[in-house]
Amino acid sequence: MYLFLSFVDRQHLNRLVESSRPKETCGFLLGRAENEGFVVLKIIPATNTLNSATAFEISPSDVLKAFEEADKVGLDVIGIYHSHPAPPEPSAIDLHYMKINPMVWLIISMVDGSMAAYYSSGKYFEKLKILP
């Protein structure tokens, strides 16, 4: 499976990470599911209510705003993104929430801007290839 994330969107995400440093940044990925993957078409930043360098939490009002925006523009909320102060690998907390929030999880390293995407169906967990 794959996650299509344009160069422009990658740059946008890296700017969001830089602007929130040293705190974790977070938000939503809007787009569409395709046969073998997902296509990101819009990024919706959210506020990290924990204001933490090692964890994030999105407020219910930001969750609602993301779903309302997706509905307004005819897209789906396909995932969540957040940054890590280390390599872009899921933490134990991420793995727990991936099980109860089945969608794409995009993690961006604050160290070097590298990204990794994961998909959880709630039953299985898979690393996605990021395209292009």
Rosetta blueprint (number, residue, H / E / L):
1 M L
2 Y E
3 L E
4 F E
5 L L
6 S L
7 F H
8 V H
9 D H
10 R H
11 Q H
12 H H
13 L H
14 N H
15 R H
16 L H
17 V H
18 E H
19 S H
20 S H
21 R L
22 P L
23 K L
24 E L
25 T L
26 C E
27 G E
28 F E
29 L E
30 L E
31 G E
32 R E
33 A E
34 E E
35 N L
36 E L
37 G E
38 F E
39 V E
40 V E
41 L E
42 K E
43 I E
44 I E
45 P E
46 A E
47 T L
48 N E
49 T L
50 L L
51 N L
52 S L
53 A L
54 T L
55 A L
56 F L
57 E L
58 I E
59 S L
60 P H
61 S H
62 D H
63 V H
64 L H
65 K H
66 A H
67 F H
68 E H
69 E H
70 A H
71 D H
72 K H
73 V H
74 G L
75 L L
76 D E
77 V E
78 I E
79 G E
80 I E
81 Y E
82 H E
83 S E
84 H E
85 P L
86 A L
87 P L
88 P L
89 E L
90 P L
91 S L
92 A H
93 I H
94 D H
95 L H
96 H H
97 Y H
98 M H
99 K H
100 I H
101 N L
102 P L
103 M L
104 V E
105 W E
106 L E
107 I E
108 I E
109 S E
110 M L
111 V L
112 D L
113 G L
114 S L
115 M E
116 A E
117 A E
118 Y E
119 Y E
120 S E
121 S L
122 G L
123 K L
124 Y L
125 F E
126 E E
127 K E
128 L E
129 K E
130 I E
131 L E
132 P L
